[in-house]
Amino acid sequence: MGKLVVMGAMCQCSMGTGPCSLVVLPTNKVAGCNVPAANIQDSKPIVNLASFIMCTTQSNPVVAAATAAAMGTPTPAPCIPAIAGPWSPGAAKTTIGGQPALDDASTCNCSYGGTISVTSAGQGTIDVA
């Protein structure tokens, strides 16, 4: 059983240099939570996940260009997530807004190759199944 992920949860990308706070829109209010709770669709770049500070993967064209300009020295560039799809797997039985609830064991992927994970569920001390 995972922890319910809520507004303000901290996430990390394996190719980013810093954490990012998850933004959950207020439409996902759940009884028992003081803040909106997330579902697996809360994976939109800029809306839900703004930036992991700097991106380090050469598959990101901006990083590749910065590295080329530095004559091959690996050079991070500002992160703008390119999230490839929803969080997975989500809670097996609990739904929010008609979608599986987001638990802290779920991950999503960036199109540039990073894996995004939840490092702190936020206020979510509620177990979900």
PyMOL CGO cylinders between C-alpha atoms (Angstrom):
from pymol import cmd
from pymol.cgo import CYLINDER

trace = [
    CYLINDER, 0.00, 0.00, 0.00, 1.42, 3.38, -1.01, 0.3, 1, 1, 1, 1, 1, 1,
    CYLINDER, 1.42, 3.38, -1.01, 0.92, 6.87, 0.36, 0.3, 1, 1, 1, 1, 1, 1,
    CYLINDER, 0.92, 6.87, 0.36, -1.56, 9.21, -1.30, 0.3, 1, 1, 1, 1, 1, 1,
    CYLINDER, -1.56, 9.21, -1.30, 0.26, 11.97, -3.22, 0.3, 1, 1, 1, 1, 1, 1,
    CYLINDER, 0.26, 11.97, -3.22, -1.10, 15.48, -2.70, 0.3, 1, 1, 1, 1, 1, 1,
    CYLINDER, -1.10, 15.48, -2.70, -0.47, 19.08, -3.74, 0.3, 1, 1, 1, 1, 1, 1,
    CYLINDER, -0.47, 19.08, -3.74, 3.05, 20.06, -2.72, 0.3, 1, 1, 1, 1, 1, 1,
    CYLINDER, 3.05, 20.06, -2.72, 4.50, 16.55, -2.97, 0.3, 1, 1, 1, 1, 1, 1,
    CYLINDER, 4.50, 16.55, -2.97, 8.16, 16.54, -3.98, 0.3, 1, 1, 1, 1, 1, 1,
    CYLINDER, 8.16, 16.54, -3.98, 9.27, 14.78, -7.15, 0.3, 1, 1, 1, 1, 1, 1,
    CYLINDER, 9.27, 14.78, -7.15, 12.67, 14.14, -8.73, 0.3, 1, 1, 1, 1, 1, 1,
    CYLINDER, 12.67, 14.14, -8.73, 13.74, 13.31, -12.29, 0.3, 1, 1, 1, 1, 1, 1,
    CYLINDER, 13.74, 13.31, -12.29, 16.70, 10.98, -12.71, 0.3, 1, 1, 1, 1, 1, 1,
    CYLINDER, 16.70, 10.98, -12.71, 18.13, 13.43, -15.28, 0.3, 1, 1, 1, 1, 1, 1,
    CYLINDER, 18.13, 13.43, -15.28, 17.34, 16.63, -13.34, 0.3, 1, 1, 1, 1, 1, 1,
    CYLINDER, 17.34, 16.63, -13.34, 19.58, 18.45, -10.89, 0.3, 1, 1, 1, 1, 1, 1,
    CYLINDER, 19.58, 18.45, -10.89, 16.91, 19.39, -8.36, 0.3, 1, 1, 1, 1, 1, 1,
    CYLINDER, 16.91, 19.39, -8.36, 13.46, 18.52, -7.02, 0.3, 1, 1, 1, 1, 1, 1,
    CYLINDER, 13.46, 18.52, -7.02, 10.14, 19.85, -8.24, 0.3, 1, 1, 1, 1, 1, 1,
    CYLINDER, 10.14, 19.85, -8.24, 6.95, 20.40, -6.27, 0.3, 1, 1, 1, 1, 1, 1,
    CYLINDER, 6.95, 20.40, -6.27, 3.84, 18.75, -7.71, 0.3, 1, 1, 1, 1, 1, 1,
    CYLINDER, 3.84, 18.75, -7.71, 0.94, 21.09, -8.45, 0.3, 1, 1, 1, 1, 1, 1,
    CYLINDER, 0.94, 21.09, -8.45, -2.52, 19.52, -8.21, 0.3, 1, 1, 1, 1, 1, 1,
    CYLINDER, -2.52, 19.52, -8.21, -5.48, 21.53, -9.41, 0.3, 1, 1, 1, 1, 1, 1,
    CYLINDER, -5.48, 21.53, -9.41, -8.21, 22.22, -6.82, 0.3, 1, 1, 1, 1, 1, 1,
    CYLINDER, -8.21, 22.22, -6.82, -10.74, 20.03, -8.67, 0.3, 1, 1, 1, 1, 1, 1,
    CYLINDER, -10.74, 20.03, -8.67, -9.22, 17.01, -6.91, 0.3, 1, 1, 1, 1, 1, 1,
    CYLINDER, -9.22, 17.01, -6.91, -10.37, 17.74, -3.35, 0.3, 1, 1, 1, 1, 1, 1,
    CYLINDER, -10.37, 17.74, -3.35, -10.83, 14.56, -1.33, 0.3, 1, 1, 1, 1, 1, 1,
    CYLINDER, -10.83, 14.56, -1.33, -12.54, 14.12, 2.05, 0.3, 1, 1, 1, 1, 1, 1,
    CYLINDER, -12.54, 14.12, 2.05, -9.89, 13.76, 4.74, 0.3, 1, 1, 1, 1, 1, 1,
    CYLINDER, -9.89, 13.76, 4.74, -7.25, 15.80, 2.89, 0.3, 1, 1, 1, 1, 1, 1,
    CYLINDER, -7.25, 15.80, 2.89, -6.55, 19.47, 3.52, 0.3, 1, 1, 1, 1, 1, 1,
    CYLINDER, -6.55, 19.47, 3.52, -5.14, 19.89, 0.01, 0.3, 1, 1, 1, 1, 1, 1,
    CYLINDER, -5.14, 19.89, 0.01, -6.05, 18.46, -3.43, 0.3, 1, 1, 1, 1, 1, 1,
    CYLINDER, -6.05, 18.46, -3.43, -4.96, 14.86, -4.02, 0.3, 1, 1, 1, 1, 1, 1,
    CYLINDER, -4.96, 14.86, -4.02, -3.36, 13.72, -7.29, 0.3, 1, 1, 1, 1, 1, 1,
    CYLINDER, -3.36, 13.72, -7.29, -4.43, 11.10, -9.79, 0.3, 1, 1, 1, 1, 1, 1,
    CYLINDER, -4.43, 11.10, -9.79, -2.32, 9.46, -12.52, 0.3, 1, 1, 1, 1, 1, 1,
    CYLINDER, -2.32, 9.46, -12.52, -3.26, 12.15, -15.06, 0.3, 1, 1, 1, 1, 1, 1,
    CYLINDER, -3.26, 12.15, -15.06, -1.55, 14.88, -12.99, 0.3, 1, 1, 1, 1, 1, 1,
    CYLINDER, -1.55, 14.88, -12.99, 1.60, 14.65, -15.09, 0.3, 1, 1, 1, 1, 1, 1,
    CYLINDER, 1.60, 14.65, -15.09, 1.31, 17.65, -17.39, 0.3, 1, 1, 1, 1, 1, 1,
    CYLINDER, 1.31, 17.65, -17.39, 4.51, 19.62, -18.00, 0.3, 1, 1, 1, 1, 1, 1,
    CYLINDER, 4.51, 19.62, -18.00, 4.42, 23.18, -16.66, 0.3, 1, 1, 1, 1, 1, 1,
    CYLINDER, 4.42, 23.18, -16.66, 0.89, 22.65, -15.18, 0.3, 1, 1, 1, 1, 1, 1,
    CYLINDER, 0.89, 22.65, -15.18, 1.75, 19.85, -12.71, 0.3, 1, 1, 1, 1, 1, 1,
    CYLINDER, 1.75, 19.85, -12.71, 5.55, 19.62, -12.95, 0.3, 1, 1, 1, 1, 1, 1,
    CYLINDER, 5.55, 19.62, -12.95, 7.34, 22.87, -13.74, 0.3, 1, 1, 1, 1, 1, 1,
    CYLINDER, 7.34, 22.87, -13.74, 11.07, 22.11, -13.77, 0.3, 1, 1, 1, 1, 1, 1,
    CYLINDER, 11.07, 22.11, -13.77, 13.75, 19.90, -12.26, 0.3, 1, 1, 1, 1, 1, 1,
    CYLINDER, 13.75, 19.90, -12.26, 16.16, 22.88, -12.40, 0.3, 1, 1, 1, 1, 1, 1,
    CYLINDER, 16.16, 22.88, -12.40, 18.73, 21.68, -14.97, 0.3, 1, 1, 1, 1, 1, 1,
    CYLINDER, 18.73, 21.68, -14.97, 18.57, 18.71, -17.37, 0.3, 1, 1, 1, 1, 1, 1,
    CYLINDER, 18.57, 18.71, -17.37, 21.67, 16.55, -17.82, 0.3, 1, 1, 1, 1, 1, 1,
    CYLINDER, 21.67, 16.55, -17.82, 20.73, 14.07, -20.56, 0.3, 1, 1, 1, 1, 1, 1,
    CYLINDER, 20.73, 14.07, -20.56, 22.28, 14.39, -24.01, 0.3, 1, 1, 1, 1, 1, 1,
    CYLINDER, 22.28, 14.39, -24.01, 18.98, 13.20, -25.55, 0.3, 1, 1, 1, 1, 1, 1,
    CYLINDER, 18.98, 13.20, -25.55, 17.53, 16.62, -24.72, 0.3, 1, 1, 1, 1, 1, 1,
    CYLINDER, 17.53, 16.62, -24.72, 18.34, 18.78, -27.79, 0.3, 1, 1, 1, 1, 1, 1,
    CYLINDER, 18.34, 18.78, -27.79, 19.01, 21.84, -25.61, 0.3, 1, 1, 1, 1, 1, 1,
    CYLINDER, 19.01, 21.84, -25.61, 21.54, 19.91, -23.50, 0.3, 1, 1, 1, 1, 1, 1,
    CYLINDER, 21.54, 19.91, -23.50, 23.14, 18.46, -26.64, 0.3, 1, 1, 1, 1, 1, 1,
    CYLINDER, 23.14, 18.46, -26.64, 23.49, 21.95, -28.14, 0.3, 1, 1, 1, 1, 1, 1,
    CYLINDER, 23.49, 21.95, -28.14, 24.98, 23.35, -24.91, 0.3, 1, 1, 1, 1, 1, 1,
    CYLINDER, 24.98, 23.35, -24.91, 27.43, 20.44, -24.80, 0.3, 1, 1, 1, 1, 1, 1,
    CYLINDER, 27.43, 20.44, -24.80, 28.41, 20.99, -28.45, 0.3, 1, 1, 1, 1, 1, 1,
    CYLINDER, 28.41, 20.99, -28.45, 28.94, 24.71, -27.77, 0.3, 1, 1, 1, 1, 1, 1,
    CYLINDER, 28.94, 24.71, -27.77, 31.20, 23.75, -24.85, 0.3, 1, 1, 1, 1, 1, 1,
    CYLINDER, 31.20, 23.75, -24.85, 33.33, 21.66, -27.25, 0.3, 1, 1, 1, 1, 1, 1,
    CYLINDER, 33.33, 21.66, -27.25, 32.06, 18.33, -25.92, 0.3, 1, 1, 1, 1, 1, 1,
    CYLINDER, 32.06, 18.33, -25.92, 32.12, 19.11, -22.22, 0.3, 1, 1, 1, 1, 1, 1,
    CYLINDER, 32.12, 19.11, -22.22, 28.82, 17.82, -20.79, 0.3, 1, 1, 1, 1, 1, 1,
    CYLINDER, 28.82, 17.82, -20.79, 26.76, 20.93, -20.08, 0.3, 1, 1, 1, 1, 1, 1,
    CYLINDER, 26.76, 20.93, -20.08, 23.36, 20.87, -18.38, 0.3, 1, 1, 1, 1, 1, 1,
    CYLINDER, 23.36, 20.87, -18.38, 20.61, 23.15, -19.67, 0.3, 1, 1, 1, 1, 1, 1,
    CYLINDER, 20.61, 23.15, -19.67, 17.41, 24.46, -18.07, 0.3, 1, 1, 1, 1, 1, 1,
    CYLINDER, 17.41, 24.46, -18.07, 14.84, 21.69, -17.59, 0.3, 1, 1, 1, 1, 1, 1,
    CYLINDER, 14.84, 21.69, -17.59, 11.52, 21.91, -19.35, 0.3, 1, 1, 1, 1, 1, 1,
    CYLINDER, 11.52, 21.91, -19.35, 9.90, 18.50, -18.77, 0.3, 1, 1, 1, 1, 1, 1,
    CYLINDER, 9.90, 18.50, -18.77, 8.58, 16.61, -21.79, 0.3, 1, 1, 1, 1, 1, 1,
    CYLINDER, 8.58, 16.61, -21.79, 6.46, 14.06, -19.96, 0.3, 1, 1, 1, 1, 1, 1,
    CYLINDER, 6.46, 14.06, -19.96, 5.58, 11.09, -22.15, 0.3, 1, 1, 1, 1, 1, 1,
    CYLINDER, 5.58, 11.09, -22.15, 2.40, 9.93, -20.43, 0.3, 1, 1, 1, 1, 1, 1,
    CYLINDER, 2.40, 9.93, -20.43, 0.56, 9.50, -17.15, 0.3, 1, 1, 1, 1, 1, 1,
    CYLINDER, 0.56, 9.50, -17.15, 1.99, 8.24, -13.89, 0.3, 1, 1, 1, 1, 1, 1,
    CYLINDER, 1.99, 8.24, -13.89, 2.03, 4.47, -13.58, 0.3, 1, 1, 1, 1, 1, 1,
    CYLINDER, 2.03, 4.47, -13.58, 0.74, 2.27, -12.07, 0.3, 1, 1, 1, 1, 1, 1,
    CYLINDER, 0.74, 2.27, -12.07, -1.31, 4.37, -9.63, 0.3, 1, 1, 1, 1, 1, 1,
    CYLINDER, -1.31, 4.37, -9.63, -3.49, 2.97, -6.88, 0.3, 1, 1, 1, 1, 1, 1,
    CYLINDER, -3.49, 2.97, -6.88, -5.21, -0.33, -7.69, 0.3, 1, 1, 1, 1, 1, 1,
    CYLINDER, -5.21, -0.33, -7.69, -8.57, 0.42, -6.02, 0.3, 1, 1, 1, 1, 1, 1,
    CYLINDER, -8.57, 0.42, -6.02, -8.70, 4.11, -5.07, 0.3, 1, 1, 1, 1, 1, 1,
    CYLINDER, -8.70, 4.11, -5.07, -9.85, 6.66, -7.66, 0.3, 1, 1, 1, 1, 1, 1,
    CYLINDER, -9.85, 6.66, -7.66, -9.87, 10.45, -7.72, 0.3, 1, 1, 1, 1, 1, 1,
    CYLINDER, -9.87, 10.45, -7.72, -11.78, 12.27, -10.43, 0.3, 1, 1, 1, 1, 1, 1,
    CYLINDER, -11.78, 12.27, -10.43, -12.52, 8.95, -12.17, 0.3, 1, 1, 1, 1, 1, 1,
    CYLINDER, -12.52, 8.95, -12.17, -8.81, 8.03, -12.47, 0.3, 1, 1, 1, 1, 1, 1,
    CYLINDER, -8.81, 8.03, -12.47, -6.55, 5.88, -10.27, 0.3, 1, 1, 1, 1, 1, 1,
    CYLINDER, -6.55, 5.88, -10.27, -5.18, 7.88, -7.33, 0.3, 1, 1, 1, 1, 1, 1,
    CYLINDER, -5.18, 7.88, -7.33, -1.48, 8.72, -7.49, 0.3, 1, 1, 1, 1, 1, 1,
    CYLINDER, -1.48, 8.72, -7.49, 0.54, 6.88, -4.87, 0.3, 1, 1, 1, 1, 1, 1,
    CYLINDER, 0.54, 6.88, -4.87, 4.18, 7.42, -3.95, 0.3, 1, 1, 1, 1, 1, 1,
    CYLINDER, 4.18, 7.42, -3.95, 5.31, 4.21, -5.71, 0.3, 1, 1, 1, 1, 1, 1,
    CYLINDER, 5.31, 4.21, -5.71, 4.23, 5.49, -9.14, 0.3, 1, 1, 1, 1, 1, 1,
    CYLINDER, 4.23, 5.49, -9.14, 6.60, 6.94, -11.74, 0.3, 1, 1, 1, 1, 1, 1,
    CYLINDER, 6.60, 6.94, -11.74, 6.32, 8.70, -15.09, 0.3, 1, 1, 1, 1, 1, 1,
    CYLINDER, 6.32, 8.70, -15.09, 8.83, 9.19, -17.88, 0.3, 1, 1, 1, 1, 1, 1,
    CYLINDER, 8.83, 9.19, -17.88, 10.29, 12.19, -19.62, 0.3, 1, 1, 1, 1, 1, 1,
    CYLINDER, 10.29, 12.19, -19.62, 10.58, 11.87, -23.40, 0.3, 1, 1, 1, 1, 1, 1,
    CYLINDER, 10.58, 11.87, -23.40, 14.27, 12.72, -23.06, 0.3, 1, 1, 1, 1, 1, 1,
    CYLINDER, 14.27, 12.72, -23.06, 14.94, 9.60, -20.97, 0.3, 1, 1, 1, 1, 1, 1,
    CYLINDER, 14.94, 9.60, -20.97, 14.50, 10.59, -17.34, 0.3, 1, 1, 1, 1, 1, 1,
    CYLINDER, 14.50, 10.59, -17.34, 12.32, 8.73, -14.85, 0.3, 1, 1, 1, 1, 1, 1,
    CYLINDER, 12.32, 8.73, -14.85, 10.28, 10.93, -12.52, 0.3, 1, 1, 1, 1, 1, 1,
    CYLINDER, 10.28, 10.93, -12.52, 9.51, 9.59, -9.06, 0.3, 1, 1, 1, 1, 1, 1,
    CYLINDER, 9.51, 9.59, -9.06, 7.81, 10.85, -5.92, 0.3, 1, 1, 1, 1, 1, 1,
    CYLINDER, 7.81, 10.85, -5.92, 10.31, 11.53, -3.12, 0.3, 1, 1, 1, 1, 1, 1,
    CYLINDER, 10.31, 11.53, -3.12, 7.79, 12.85, -0.58, 0.3, 1, 1, 1, 1, 1, 1,
    CYLINDER, 7.79, 12.85, -0.58, 4.01, 12.35, -0.84, 0.3, 1, 1, 1, 1, 1, 1,
    CYLINDER, 4.01, 12.35, -0.84, 3.31, 15.73, 0.78, 0.3, 1, 1, 1, 1, 1, 1,
    CYLINDER, 3.31, 15.73, 0.78, 0.74, 15.77, 3.55, 0.3, 1, 1, 1, 1, 1, 1,
    CYLINDER, 0.74, 15.77, 3.55, -0.47, 12.38, 2.26, 0.3, 1, 1, 1, 1, 1, 1,
    CYLINDER, -0.47, 12.38, 2.26, -0.37, 10.15, 5.29, 0.3, 1, 1, 1, 1, 1, 1,
    CYLINDER, -0.37, 10.15, 5.29, -3.42, 8.37, 3.92, 0.3, 1, 1, 1, 1, 1, 1,
    CYLINDER, -3.42, 8.37, 3.92, -2.68, 4.87, 2.62, 0.3, 1, 1, 1, 1, 1, 1,
    CYLINDER, -2.68, 4.87, 2.62, -4.26, 4.00, -0.73, 0.3, 1, 1, 1, 1, 1, 1,
    CYLINDER, -4.26, 4.00, -0.73, -4.85, 0.63, -2.30, 0.3, 1, 1, 1, 1, 1, 1,
]
cmd.load_cgo(trace, "trace")
